[in-house]
Amino acid sequence: MSDTTTDQDQDQADDAVLAEATEMPHHSINPEVLQNISVAIKVEVGRTKMKIRDLLRLTQGSVVELERIAGEPLDLLVNDTVVAQGEVVLVNDRYGIRLTRVVPASERMRNI
């Protein structure tokens, strides 16, 4: 006798697993678990586009002009979504960003 299952047997097993999963009670998410999730934070000074030939010509001392105007606030991105804007500050010989505007959650959701 063979221990192999037929496609019909496998389909029935899959249906049983699906039925069991849909009967499981919905649990709320523990806020402490969410607070321990790491996210990537970046500060964007500006952007530009250039052709590959221009990129290949860059050398030490080259200047890449950005689209952002001097004095404009920088963007603070969390997982590539802008969540705030601010200005560069020095904190104990390290760069930081002082937030001048926090993007409302409703606006962030529209941009996803």
VOROLO-710627 format. One line per field, with one value per residue: residue number from 1; residue in one letter; x, y, z of N, C-alpha, C in turn. Coordinates in steps of 0.001 Angstrom, whole numbers, plus 500000, padded with zeros to 6 digits. Example, Ala and Ser with C-alpha at 12.3 -4.5 7.8 and 13.67 -1.06 7.14 Angstrom:
<rs>
k <- (1  2) .
r <- (A  S) .
n.px <- (513190  512850) .
n.py <- (494310  497750) .
n.pz <- (507800  507080) .
ca.px <- (512300  513670) .
ca.py <- (495500  498940) .
ca.pz <- (507800  507140) .
c.px <- (513200  512900) .
c.py <- (496700  500030) .
c.pz <- (507800  507870) .
</rs>
This chain:
<rs>
k <- (1  2  3  4  5  6  7  8  9  10  11  12  13  14  15  16  17  18  19  20  21  22  23  24  25  26  27  28  29  30  31  32  33  34  35  36  37  38  39  40  41  42  43  44  45  46  47  48  49  50  51  52  53  54  55  56  57  58  59  60  61  62  63  64  65  66  67  68  69  70  71  72  73  74  75  76  77  78  79  80  81  82  83  84  85  86  87  88  89  90  91  92  93  94  95  96  97  98  99  100  101  102  103  104  105  106  107  108  109  110  111  112) .
r <- (M  S  D  T  T  T  D  Q  D  Q  D  Q  A  D  D  A  V  L  A  E  A  T  E  M  P  H  H  S  I  N  P  E  V  L  Q  N  I  S  V  A  I  K  V  E  V  G  R  T  K  M  K  I  R  D  L  L  R  L  T  Q  G  S  V  V  E  L  E  R  I  A  G  E  P  L  D  L  L  V  N  D  T  V  V  A  Q  G  E  V  V  L  V  N  D  R  Y  G  I  R  L  T  R  V  V  P  A  S  E  R  M  R  N  I) .
n.px <- (500854  500529  501894  501268  499354  496293  495344  492802  492601  494558  493428  491178  492450  493690  491412  490393  492371  492143  489503  489817  491569  490021  488210  489558  489886  490027  492791  493865  496518  499450  500604  503203  504692  504599  506036  508626  509494  511826  512541  513533  515153  515635  517242  516573  518325  518073  517196  518075  518172  520169  521976  523536  526017  526810  526972  529110  531177  531691  533935  536257  535535  533656  530522  527227  524239  521275  517670  516393  515988  518344  518046  515498  513334  514516  513654  512329  512320  510551  510870  510861  508751  507660  507583  508064  509476  512418  515282  518860  520901  523613  524625  526479  528829  527706  525491  522074  518475  516219  512883  510518  508077  505552  504181  500748  499051  496875  497483  499844  498869  497411  499430  500541) .
n.py <- (498825  502281  505339  507772  510756  511657  514201  515072  514361  516081  518575  518494  518471  520989  522617  522080  523193  525887  526418  526111  528192  530433  530320  531037  533187  536758  538563  541387  543682  543804  546742  547049  545252  546397  548743  547856  547306  547786  550589  552170  555220  558172  561186  563499  565564  566540  565928  564763  564236  562572  561892  558791  559138  561616  561003  559208  560944  562223  563298  563444  566312  567238  568902  568238  569375  569927  569581  570960  574097  576238  576589  575594  573350  570125  566732  564266  560903  557918  554614  555244  557053  560344  561873  564072  567417  569434  571195  571202  570507  570730  568331  567626  567337  565846  565426  566423  566654  569227  569214  570942  570734  568349  565833  565334  562319  561584  562776  561439  558869  559210  559447  556985) .
n.pz <- (500000  499259  500593  499541  498865  497287  494886  495539  498234  499266  498651  500327  502801  502711  502641  505188  506835  506076  506918  509671  510222  509647  511656  513898  516697  516456  517454  519318  518524  520354  521761  522743  521274  518728  519250  519431  516900  514367  512289  509228  509140  507374  506325  503942  501876  499319  495838  492558  489011  486664  483653  482763  481517  482535  485224  485191  484717  487080  489569  492351  494155  492385  491881  492650  491662  493422  493413  495415  497006  498612  502106  502258  504100  505229  504395  506548  506453  507048  506562  503812  503582  503813  506891  508379  508457  508608  510016  509730  512531  514888  517203  519836  518161  516127  513350  513373  513220  513556  514055  512185  511095  511304  509419  509124  510110  508504  506059  505410  504984  502652  500811  500535) .
ca.px <- (500000  501338  501609  501033  497980  495777  495054  491543  492921  495293  492455  490371  493306  493835  490138  490272  493278  491535  488333  490307  492174  488971  487474  490380  489463  490922  493452  494367  497974  500059  501368  504621  505313  504771  507051  509943  509808  512780  512205  514652  514934  516578  517038  516861  518710  517515  517283  518286  518285  521230  522244  524651  527283  527189  527338  530444  532152  531899  535218  536367  535418  532504  529341  525959  523197  520021  516454  515933  516579  519029  517168  514259  513452  514872  512611  512607  511569  510515  510569  510667  507566  507953  506773  508327  510483  513171  516535  520039  521510  524734  524414  527702  529640  526973  524355  520731  517444  515190  511637  509761  506729  505257  503101  499628  498873  495910  498190  500790  498105  497040  500607  501038) .
ca.py <- (500000  503493  506418  509018  511258  512109  515641  515295  514317  517305  519670  518396  518894  522437  523210  521945  524195  527192  526543  526294  529525  531454  530220  531532  534519  537855  539114  542735  543757  544325  547953  546874  544549  547394  549715  547249  547069  548761  551234  552900  556665  558881  562615  563780  566948  566881  564913  565224  563178  562840  560819  557942  559726  562673  560310  558642  562046  562767  563028  564107  567758  567577  569393  567747  570343  569290  570309  571723  575428  576442  577130  574808  572290  568785  565740  563114  559781  556662  553595  555952  557910  561600  562024  565381  568258  570147  571841  570543  571055  569967  567862  566932  567030  564976  566074  566045  567429  569835  569144  572186  570358  566926  565572  564656  560918  561483  563140  560351  557736  559514  559342  555596) .
ca.pz <- (500000  499111  501547  498815  498927  495998  494822  496248  499665  499594  498616  501541  503917  502598  503041  506649  507421  505830  507797  511043  510316  509650  512913  514999  517146  516106  518624  519117  518474  521566  521428  523071  520147  517675  519636  519304  515493  513835  511023  508639  509138  506522  506129  502539  501607  498017  494781  491196  488010  485707  482702  483169  481033  483480  486447  484992  484683  488421  490220  493650  494014  491543  492596  492116  492010  493833  493069  496568  497150  499896  503143  502353  505106  504795  504640  507398  505907  507790  505549  502538  503621  504502  508087  508993  507814  509623  509658  510269  513745  515412  518564  520273  516973  515193  512722  513794  512523  514416  513299  512081  510666  511287  508467  509788  509717  507402  504822  505125  504475  501260  499961  500481) .
c.px <- (500893  500924  501341  499574  497564  495544  493789  491778  493621  494355  491595  491168  493485  492561  489968  491152  492688  490347  488768  490878  491109  488154  488266  489901  490502  491493  493908  495895  498483  500906  502859  505361  505572  505908  508460  510325  510740  512286  513442  514300  516036  516230  517477  517122  518097  517697  517634  518284  519418  521403  523465  525979  527758  527625  528761  531532  532441  533260  535204  536368  534273  531355  528108  524876  521893  518840  515975  516690  517208  518059  515845  514429  513810  513729  513131  511707  511672  510025  510128  509361  507912  507013  506986  509331  511206  514442  517696  520530  522716  524450  525652  528533  528986  525840  523054  519744  516434  513920  510906  508319  506612  504054  501982  499454  497919  496568  499185  500057  497692  498210  501153  500551) .
c.py <- (501229  504548  507739  509415  511702  513611  515968  515289  515593  518503  519671  518845  520407  523154  523176  522983  525584  527417  526806  527700  530609  531419  530756  532912  535560  538450  540529  542710  544414  545554  547828  546162  545547  548359  549157  546921  548180  549318  551987  554385  557311  560359  562920  565265  567403  565741  565588  564009  563566  561637  560046  558536  560831  562073  559756  559709  562627  562350  563705  565617  568187  568043  568865  568698  569604  570176  571226  573052  575546  577091  576404  573732  570951  567837  564644  561990  558575  555609  554233  556749  559168  561746  563378  566132  569023  570757  571137  571280  570183  569612  567057  566443  566043  565790  565549  566847  567923  569893  570477  571927  568846  566729  564835  563236  560775  561807  562038  559173  557963  559292  557928  554928) .
c.pz <- (500000  500124  500848  498920  497537  496051  495596  497758  500100  499617  499877  502761  503901  503038  504552  507343  507265  506751  509228  511225  510378  510926  514096  515415  516740  517392  518314  519172  519747  521206  521735  521953  519021  517994  519510  517869  515010  512501  510528  508574  508312  506523  504708  502351  500298  497044  493473  490284  487078  484803  483166  482713  481977  484814  486349  484974  486062  488964  491581  493421  493110  492425  491882  492595  492297  493485  494196  496662  498534  500885  503265  503417  504461  505119  505555  506911  506828  506805  504235  502452  504403  505684  508757  508131  508904  509079  510352  511502  514092  516862  518951  519084  516013  514583  513312  512965  513551  513586  513345  511645  510697  510380  509189  509249  508540  506067  504426  504507  503019  500316  499851  499219) .
</rs>
